[in-house]
Amino acid sequence: MISDELKYRILEAFGFTPTGEQEQAAGVFSRFMTDRSGEAVMIMRGSAGTGKTVLAGAIVRALSALGQKLLLLAPTGRAAKVFSLSAGHAAYTIHRRIYRQKTAGDLSAFSLGDNLHQDTLFIVDESSMIANDVRGVTPGSGGWAEAAGPAANFGSGSLLDDLVRYVYSGRNCRMMLIGDRAQLPPVGEQESPALQGEVLRCYGLQVYECDLNEVLRQSQSSGILYNATVIRQMITRGGTAALPGIRFGGFADIRMVPGGELIESLASSYSEVGADETMVITRSNKQANIYNRGIRNMVLGREEELCAGDMLMVVRNKYFGDSCLPAGAGSSSLAFIANGDRAEVVRVRNVRSLYGFRFADAVLRFPDYDGQELGFTLLLDTLASEAPALTREQSGQLYNAVMEDYADIPLKADRLKRLRHDDYYNALQVKFAYAVTCHKAQGGQWAHVYIDQGYMGGDMLPADYIHWLYTAFTRATEKLFLVNWPSRAVSG
């Protein structure tokens, strides 16, 4: 049978003996790929340490060797980069592949593009982040609701709807969704809709499903994966959230960091793996701001407001077309910079105050997009703001102030057209990216991750706490540091 041959090719691409669950999943995938209905979809769910990434890589290698057309996707730039490295195949962000800019007149309006692919398998990683709620869909933000800007700017405003419509409008195209349902679901959702078979059946699709739950033997020596598994089991059991007992003894990759040792530990991480591979994860924007200030001042020794080498995160989508590409963009294929994208400052100059706000010109390097360098006007007021981006009141203030400059233009439509191209009104809104909330970190991985959950009083915790903690734990690939972890939550 053709499906048996495909299963054999996948297992052969492993390079070692697969687990029973992995072998079973390879069989499900083979039946999915040989389904003649033309409207088949597959969901592969797997938690940390179960070999989900290894299996996905084996599938990509086997299909590539057979000449199967593939398109790998992920919700964020960082997630796409991680997927590319693990699969050995180029991956792209969902929004940048399925949407196209409507007109040059409205740079922020994107419609669903035409799927010109044929006989192609779309493999989508980190699918737990894909929302199906118009309130929550904005590109580049793990938490989506932290984003600024209307979701309706992109297609129908429902990412899962648009993704399904796009893929299955192509001739003989189908899709595989990969994800971990123990991670935080999109804001506004109780569960991740893209990982639910019953949701996908509502689209009229034939659904194939498999789950990987067995932690691989080689993963059991990792304190990160051992404790992530304990946390995931708490999610599976349900009930009231409580502080899990974290085991530190016997593991070299997880440890507690008292507040008094934090600066020295962070300095060691920056020296060992660099700023782009070190991340602090917090519960709130306010807490992230405190860390960002402390890291810049006490660890990196930076006194200027912004300087070369600083790591930034975009906090509001930035749209541009061919007629208004930022300086240095050249023939850039990026139609927008997404909320959640990370960048390194190459140089900064010309800091000035205007319209009641502060601006600067800067060249930024985007490590998740092949190190592409682009020049922007930055809005500095968001750097240390406790709000996710400019507040509604601040946005209104900037709008009114800039519009006054175009008061001599008779028609409002013409004034608005000028506004859409105004460097100051459309200045890139950014924050420092040494510390971020867990939603902003979702989809990414870093070598060294520091988790500060803040004060968690009593035994009753927020409903999303266990999902939050599991998601934060699984962002680390080499070492995990728990900052001021309470002694009552230590096991063994």
C-alpha positions as CSV (number, residue, x, y, z in Angstrom):
1,M,0.0,0.0,0.0
2,I,1.1,3.6,-0.7
3,S,0.5,4.7,2.9
4,D,2.7,1.8,4.2
5,E,5.5,2.9,1.9
6,L,5.2,6.5,3.1
7,K,5.2,5.4,6.7
8,Y,8.4,3.4,6.1
9,R,10.1,6.4,4.5
10,I,9.2,8.6,7.5
11,L,10.5,6.1,10.0
12,E,13.6,5.7,8.0
13,A,14.2,9.4,8.1
14,F,14.3,9.3,11.9
15,G,17.8,7.9,12.1
16,F,17.0,6.0,15.3
17,T,14.2,3.8,16.7
18,P,11.0,5.7,17.1
19,T,8.7,5.3,20.1
20,G,5.4,3.4,19.7
21,E,3.5,6.7,19.7
22,Q,5.8,8.2,17.0
23,E,5.3,5.1,14.9
24,Q,1.6,5.3,15.3
25,A,1.6,9.0,14.4
26,A,3.6,8.3,11.3
27,G,0.9,5.8,10.3
28,V,-1.8,8.4,10.8
29,F,0.1,10.9,8.8
30,S,0.6,8.4,6.0
31,R,-3.2,7.7,5.8
32,F,-3.8,11.5,5.9
33,M,-1.5,12.1,2.9
34,T,-3.0,9.3,0.9
35,D,-6.6,10.3,1.6
36,R,-8.2,10.9,-1.8
37,S,-11.0,13.2,-0.6
38,G,-9.0,16.3,-1.2
39,E,-10.3,17.9,2.0
40,A,-8.3,16.2,4.6
41,V,-6.5,17.9,7.5
42,M,-4.3,16.5,10.2
43,I,-3.7,17.6,13.8
44,M,-0.5,16.5,15.6
45,R,-0.6,17.4,19.2
46,G,2.4,16.8,21.5
47,S,3.8,18.2,24.7
48,A,7.4,19.2,25.4
49,G,9.8,16.3,25.3
50,T,7.6,13.8,23.4
51,G,9.5,14.1,20.1
52,K,6.9,16.2,18.3
53,T,9.6,18.3,16.7
54,V,11.7,15.3,15.8
55,L,8.8,13.6,14.1
56,A,7.9,16.8,12.2
57,G,11.5,17.0,11.0
58,A,11.4,13.4,9.8
59,I,8.2,14.0,7.9
60,V,9.8,17.1,6.2
61,R,12.9,15.2,5.2
62,A,11.0,12.2,3.9
63,L,8.6,14.2,1.9
64,S,11.3,16.4,0.5
65,A,13.2,13.4,-0.7
66,L,10.0,12.2,-2.4
67,G,9.6,15.5,-4.2
68,Q,6.5,16.5,-2.3
69,K,5.8,20.3,-2.4
70,L,5.9,21.8,1.2
71,L,5.2,25.2,2.7
72,L,6.1,25.6,6.4
73,L,4.3,28.2,8.4
74,A,4.2,29.6,12.0
75,P,2.4,32.5,13.7
76,T,5.4,34.7,14.5
77,G,8.8,35.5,13.0
78,R,10.6,33.9,15.9
79,A,8.5,30.7,15.7
80,A,9.1,30.5,12.0
81,K,12.9,30.8,12.6
82,V,12.8,28.0,15.2
83,F,10.7,25.8,12.9
84,S,13.1,26.4,10.0
85,L,16.1,25.3,12.1
86,S,14.4,22.2,13.5
87,A,12.9,21.1,10.2
88,G,15.9,22.0,8.0
89,H,13.5,23.7,5.6
90,A,12.5,27.4,5.2
91,A,9.5,28.5,7.2
92,Y,7.4,31.7,7.0
93,T,4.9,33.6,9.1
94,I,1.3,32.9,8.3
95,H,0.2,36.5,7.8
96,R,3.0,37.2,5.3
97,R,2.1,34.3,3.2
98,I,-1.7,34.2,3.0
99,Y,-2.5,38.0,3.0
100,R,-1.8,40.7,0.4
101,Q,-2.0,44.4,0.7
102,K,-5.3,45.7,-0.8
103,T,-4.3,49.1,-2.2
104,A,-1.5,51.6,-1.9
105,G,-4.1,54.0,-0.6
106,D,-4.8,52.1,2.6
107,L,-1.5,50.5,3.7
108,S,-3.0,48.8,6.7
109,A,-5.7,46.9,4.8
110,F,-4.9,43.3,3.8
111,S,-7.1,40.8,1.9
112,L,-6.8,37.1,1.7
113,G,-4.5,36.3,-1.2
114,D,-5.0,33.7,-3.9
115,N,-3.5,30.3,-3.2
116,L,-1.5,29.6,-6.4
117,H,0.2,26.6,-4.9
118,Q,-0.7,23.1,-6.3
119,D,-0.3,19.7,-4.8
120,T,1.3,21.3,-1.7
121,L,1.2,20.3,2.0
122,F,1.1,23.2,4.4
123,I,2.6,22.4,7.7
124,V,1.8,24.9,10.5
125,D,3.8,24.8,13.7
126,E,2.8,26.5,17.1
127,S,-0.8,26.1,16.0
128,S,-2.0,26.6,19.6
129,M,-1.5,30.4,18.9
130,I,-4.0,30.5,16.0
131,A,-7.1,32.3,17.1
132,N,-10.6,32.0,15.7
133,D,-12.0,35.0,17.5
134,V,-12.1,38.4,15.7
135,R,-11.2,40.1,18.9
136,G,-7.9,38.3,19.2
137,V,-6.3,38.1,15.9
138,T,-3.3,40.4,15.2
139,P,-0.1,39.2,13.6
140,G,3.1,38.7,15.4
141,S,1.7,38.7,19.0
142,G,1.7,35.5,20.9
143,G,-1.1,36.8,23.0
144,W,-2.9,38.6,20.2
145,A,-5.0,40.8,22.5
146,E,-1.8,42.6,23.5
147,A,-1.6,43.8,20.0
148,A,-2.7,47.3,18.8
149,G,-4.6,47.7,15.6
150,P,-7.9,46.2,14.4
151,A,-7.9,42.5,13.5
152,A,-10.3,43.2,10.7
153,N,-7.4,44.8,8.7
154,F,-6.5,41.2,7.8
155,G,-9.0,39.3,5.7
156,S,-12.1,38.3,7.6
157,G,-10.5,39.1,11.0
158,S,-10.5,35.4,11.9
159,L,-7.1,33.8,11.3
160,L,-8.2,30.2,11.4
161,D,-11.1,30.8,9.0
162,D,-8.8,32.6,6.6
163,L,-6.0,29.9,6.9
164,V,-8.4,27.1,6.1
165,R,-10.0,29.1,3.2
166,Y,-6.6,29.9,1.7
167,V,-5.1,26.4,1.9
168,Y,-8.1,24.5,0.5
169,S,-8.7,27.0,-2.3
170,G,-5.5,25.7,-3.9
171,R,-5.6,22.7,-6.2
172,N,-5.0,19.5,-4.2
173,C,-3.6,21.3,-1.2
174,R,-4.0,20.2,2.4
175,M,-2.8,21.2,5.8
176,M,-1.1,19.7,8.9
177,L,-1.4,21.6,12.2
178,I,1.2,21.0,14.9
179,G,0.9,22.3,18.5
180,D,0.8,21.8,22.2
181,R,-2.6,22.3,23.8
182,A,-1.0,22.7,27.2
183,Q,0.3,26.1,26.2
184,L,-1.6,29.3,26.6
185,P,-4.5,29.5,24.2
186,P,-5.2,32.7,22.3
187,V,-6.6,35.5,24.5
188,G,-10.4,35.2,24.6
189,E,-10.3,31.4,24.0
190,Q,-10.6,28.7,26.5
191,E,-8.8,26.2,24.3
192,S,-6.8,26.5,21.1
193,P,-9.3,26.1,18.3
194,A,-6.8,25.0,15.7
195,L,-6.0,21.9,17.7
196,Q,-9.6,20.8,18.2
197,G,-10.9,18.2,15.7
198,E,-14.5,19.2,16.3
199,V,-13.7,22.8,15.2
200,L,-12.0,21.7,12.0
201,R,-14.8,19.3,11.1
202,C,-17.1,22.3,11.1
203,Y,-15.2,23.4,8.0
204,G,-16.3,20.2,6.2
205,L,-12.8,18.7,6.5
206,Q,-11.9,15.0,7.1
207,V,-9.8,15.2,10.3
208,Y,-6.9,12.9,11.2
209,E,-5.6,13.3,14.7
210,C,-2.7,12.0,16.8
211,D,-1.3,12.8,20.3
212,L,2.2,12.4,21.6
213,N,2.3,12.1,25.4
214,E,5.2,9.8,26.2
215,V,8.3,11.7,27.3
216,L,11.3,10.4,25.5
217,R,14.0,8.7,27.6
218,Q,16.7,11.2,26.6
219,S,14.4,14.0,27.8
220,Q,14.0,12.6,31.3
221,S,17.5,13.9,32.2
222,S,16.4,17.4,31.6
223,G,15.1,19.3,34.6
224,I,13.3,21.7,32.2
225,L,11.4,18.9,30.5
226,Y,10.9,16.8,33.7
227,N,9.2,19.7,35.5
228,A,7.3,20.8,32.3
229,T,5.8,17.3,32.3
230,V,4.8,17.6,35.9
231,I,3.1,20.9,35.2
232,R,1.4,19.5,32.1
233,Q,0.0,16.6,34.1
234,M,-1.6,19.2,36.4
235,I,-3.3,20.7,33.4
236,T,-4.5,17.3,32.3
237,R,-6.0,16.5,35.7
238,G,-7.8,19.8,35.8
239,G,-9.1,21.2,39.1
240,T,-7.9,24.3,40.9
241,A,-4.6,25.8,40.0
242,A,-1.9,25.5,42.7
243,L,1.8,26.2,42.8
244,P,3.5,23.1,41.5
245,G,6.4,21.5,43.4
246,I,9.4,22.1,41.2
247,R,12.3,19.6,41.4
248,F,15.8,21.1,41.2
249,G,17.9,18.4,42.6
250,G,19.8,16.2,40.2
251,F,19.4,18.6,37.2
252,A,22.0,20.9,35.8
253,D,19.7,22.9,33.5
254,I,17.3,24.4,36.1
255,R,18.0,26.4,39.2
256,M,16.6,29.0,41.5
257,V,18.1,32.5,41.4
258,P,17.7,34.7,44.6
259,G,17.2,38.4,43.9
260,G,20.6,39.2,45.2
261,E,22.3,36.9,42.5
262,L,20.1,38.0,39.6
263,I,22.4,40.7,38.1
264,E,25.5,38.4,38.2
265,S,23.5,35.5,36.7
266,L,22.1,37.7,33.9
267,A,25.5,39.1,33.1
268,S,26.8,35.5,32.8
269,S,24.0,34.6,30.4
270,Y,24.7,37.6,28.2
271,S,28.4,36.7,28.1
272,E,27.7,33.0,27.5
273,V,24.9,33.0,24.9
274,G,24.3,36.7,24.0
275,A,21.4,39.1,24.2
276,D,19.4,37.4,21.4
277,E,19.5,34.0,23.3
278,T,18.6,35.4,26.8
279,M,15.1,36.2,27.8
280,V,13.3,37.2,31.0
281,I,9.6,36.2,31.1
282,T,7.2,38.1,33.4
283,R,3.5,38.2,34.3
284,S,2.9,41.9,33.3
285,N,4.1,44.8,31.1
286,K,4.9,46.7,34.3
287,Q,7.2,44.0,35.6
288,A,8.8,43.7,32.2
289,N,9.6,47.4,32.2
290,I,11.3,47.2,35.6
291,Y,13.5,44.4,34.3
292,N,14.3,46.2,31.1
293,R,15.4,49.3,33.0
294,G,17.5,47.2,35.4
295,I,19.1,45.1,32.7
296,R,20.1,48.1,30.6
297,N,21.4,50.1,33.6
298,M,23.0,47.5,35.9
299,V,23.9,44.6,33.6
300,L,24.7,46.3,30.2
301,G,25.8,49.6,31.7
302,R,23.8,51.7,29.2
303,E,23.0,55.2,30.3
304,E,21.6,56.6,27.0
305,E,17.9,56.4,26.4
306,L,18.5,54.2,23.4
307,C,21.8,53.1,21.8
308,A,23.3,50.7,19.3
309,G,23.1,47.1,20.4
310,D,19.8,47.5,22.3
311,M,17.2,44.8,21.7
312,L,13.7,46.0,20.9
313,M,10.3,44.5,20.3
314,V,7.7,46.1,18.0
315,V,4.4,46.7,19.9
316,R,2.2,47.9,17.1
317,N,2.0,46.8,13.5
318,K,3.9,49.0,11.1
319,Y,2.5,49.0,7.5
320,F,4.3,50.2,4.4
321,G,4.0,49.7,0.7
322,D,6.5,50.2,-2.2
323,S,5.7,53.9,-2.2
324,C,6.7,54.4,1.4
325,L,9.3,51.8,2.3
326,P,11.5,52.9,5.2
327,A,15.0,54.2,4.5
328,G,17.3,51.3,3.6
329,A,14.5,48.9,2.8
330,G,15.5,48.6,-0.9
331,S,13.3,46.0,-2.5
332,S,12.1,44.6,0.8
333,S,9.4,42.0,0.5
334,L,8.0,42.9,3.9
335,A,4.6,44.6,3.6
336,F,4.5,45.2,7.3
337,I,6.5,44.8,10.5
338,A,4.4,42.8,13.0
339,N,3.6,43.4,16.6
340,G,5.9,41.1,18.5
341,D,8.8,41.2,16.0
342,R,12.2,41.6,17.6
343,A,15.0,43.9,16.3
344,E,18.5,45.0,17.3
345,V,19.4,48.7,17.1
346,V,22.3,49.2,14.6
347,R,22.5,52.9,15.0
348,V,20.3,55.8,16.3
349,R,20.5,59.5,15.7
350,N,18.5,62.7,15.5
351,V,16.5,62.5,18.7
352,R,13.8,65.2,18.7
353,S,10.6,66.3,20.3
354,L,7.5,67.1,18.1
355,Y,3.7,67.1,18.6
356,G,4.2,66.5,22.3
357,F,6.1,63.2,21.7
358,R,9.8,62.2,21.3
359,F,11.2,60.6,18.1
360,A,14.5,59.3,16.8
361,D,15.8,57.9,13.5
362,A,17.2,54.4,13.8
363,V,18.5,51.5,11.6
364,L,17.2,48.2,13.0
365,R,18.4,44.6,12.2
366,F,15.7,41.9,12.3
367,P,17.4,38.6,13.4
368,D,14.3,36.5,12.7
369,Y,14.2,37.8,9.1
370,D,17.7,36.9,7.9
371,G,19.2,39.9,9.6
372,Q,17.5,42.3,7.3
373,E,18.3,46.0,8.1
374,L,15.7,48.7,7.8
375,G,15.6,52.4,8.7
376,F,12.7,53.8,10.7
377,T,11.4,56.8,12.6
378,L,10.9,55.5,16.2
379,L,8.4,56.7,18.7
380,L,10.4,56.8,22.0
381,D,7.5,57.4,24.3
382,T,6.5,53.7,24.3
383,L,9.9,52.4,25.4
384,A,9.2,52.7,29.1
385,S,5.4,52.9,29.0
386,E,3.4,50.5,31.2
387,A,0.7,50.3,28.5
388,P,1.3,47.7,25.7
389,A,1.6,50.6,23.1
390,L,0.3,54.2,22.8
391,T,-2.9,54.5,24.7
392,R,-6.1,55.5,22.9
393,E,-5.8,59.0,24.4
394,Q,-2.2,59.4,23.3
395,S,-3.0,58.1,19.8
396,G,-5.8,60.7,19.5
397,Q,-3.4,63.4,20.7
398,L,-0.9,62.5,18.0
399,Y,-3.5,62.2,15.3
400,N,-4.9,65.7,16.1
401,A,-1.5,67.3,16.3
402,V,-0.3,65.8,13.0
403,M,-3.6,66.6,11.2
404,E,-3.1,70.3,12.1
405,D,-0.1,70.3,9.7
406,Y,-2.4,69.4,6.8
407,A,-5.1,71.9,7.7
408,D,-4.4,73.8,4.5
409,I,-5.5,70.8,2.4
410,P,-9.2,71.4,1.5
411,L,-10.5,67.8,1.3
412,K,-10.4,65.5,4.3
413,A,-9.8,62.5,2.1
414,D,-6.6,64.1,0.9
415,R,-5.6,65.0,4.4
416,L,-6.1,61.4,5.5
417,K,-4.1,60.2,2.6
418,R,-1.2,62.4,3.7
419,L,-1.6,61.1,7.2
420,R,-1.3,57.5,6.2
421,H,2.2,58.4,4.8
422,D,3.3,60.6,7.6
423,D,6.5,59.5,9.2
424,Y,5.6,60.8,12.7
425,Y,2.0,59.5,12.8
426,N,3.3,56.1,11.5
427,A,6.4,56.0,13.7
428,L,7.4,52.6,14.8
429,Q,6.3,51.9,18.4
430,V,8.8,49.8,20.3
431,K,9.7,48.6,23.8
432,F,12.9,47.1,25.1
433,A,13.0,43.3,24.6
434,Y,15.2,42.0,27.3
435,A,12.1,41.1,29.3
436,V,8.6,40.4,27.9
437,T,5.3,38.9,29.0
438,C,4.7,35.2,28.4
439,H,2.2,35.9,25.6
440,K,4.9,37.9,23.7
441,A,7.4,35.1,24.3
442,Q,5.1,32.4,23.0
443,G,6.3,30.7,19.8
444,G,9.9,31.6,20.5
445,Q,12.7,29.8,22.2
446,W,15.9,31.0,23.9
447,A,18.9,29.3,25.2
448,H,18.7,30.9,28.7
449,V,15.2,31.8,30.1
450,Y,14.5,33.6,33.4
451,I,11.0,33.3,34.8
452,D,9.7,35.8,37.3
453,Q,6.1,35.1,38.2
454,G,6.0,38.0,40.7
455,Y,4.1,37.7,44.0
456,M,1.7,34.8,44.0
457,G,-0.2,34.9,47.3
458,G,-2.1,32.0,48.8
459,D,-2.9,28.7,47.3
460,M,-5.5,30.0,44.9
461,L,-4.0,31.1,41.6
462,P,-5.3,32.7,38.4
463,A,-7.1,30.2,36.2
464,D,-4.5,30.5,33.4
465,Y,-1.5,30.2,35.8
466,I,-0.6,26.6,35.0
467,H,-0.8,27.1,31.3
468,W,1.2,30.3,31.7
469,L,3.9,28.5,33.7
470,Y,4.1,25.5,31.3
471,T,4.4,27.9,28.3
472,A,7.2,29.9,30.1
473,F,9.1,26.7,31.0
474,T,9.1,25.4,27.5
475,R,10.6,28.6,26.0
476,A,14.1,27.5,27.4
477,T,16.3,25.2,25.3
478,E,19.4,25.0,27.5
479,K,19.0,26.6,31.0
480,L,16.0,27.8,33.0
481,F,16.3,30.2,36.0
482,L,13.4,30.7,38.4
483,V,13.8,34.1,40.0
484,N,12.8,34.3,43.7
485,W,10.9,31.0,43.5
486,P,9.0,30.4,46.7
487,S,10.4,27.7,49.0
488,R,6.9,26.2,49.5
489,A,6.9,25.2,45.8
490,V,10.1,23.1,45.8
491,S,9.8,19.4,45.5
492,G,12.5,16.9,46.6
